[in-house]
Amino acid sequence: MSERLVLGLLAVWVARVTGDCGTPPRLNNGSPTDAFLGLSSFPLGTKVTYRCYPGYTFTSGSRRFSTCNADSTWTTLRSTCEKLICGNPGEILNGYYEASDVTFGSQAMFYCDPGIEVGECR
């Protein structure tokens, strides 16, 4: 346990001495843009930009970046990725649909009215 603590403190000290930030903040339902994926070194002043995963979008007012500060810490990431709203899945003639939600990943089931053949229900 003490070895881990010493190694952790050493890593923090090395980062501060070399002017480097560690891993950038994590974004739920998103990630840093491709330019930053796989990097392990982030010099002071590095501005990491983020994107939301497919099917998600930034909420209004989100700040889509975090910057490596002079003290080798990251600025607070003020971004949120929320599911896209797909809206009404569409109406069908002689039928109806049921959907518990209209956001990305939700499902809608379409049904024909009683007595209507599938070919007449579109």
Protein Blocks (a to p, Z undefined) as FASTA:
>chain_A
ZZmmmmmmmmmmmmmmnopacdddddehiacdfklgoiabdcehiacdddddehiacdeh
iacbdcddfkopacdddbddddddebjnbicehiacddfbfcehiacdddddehiafklp
ZZ
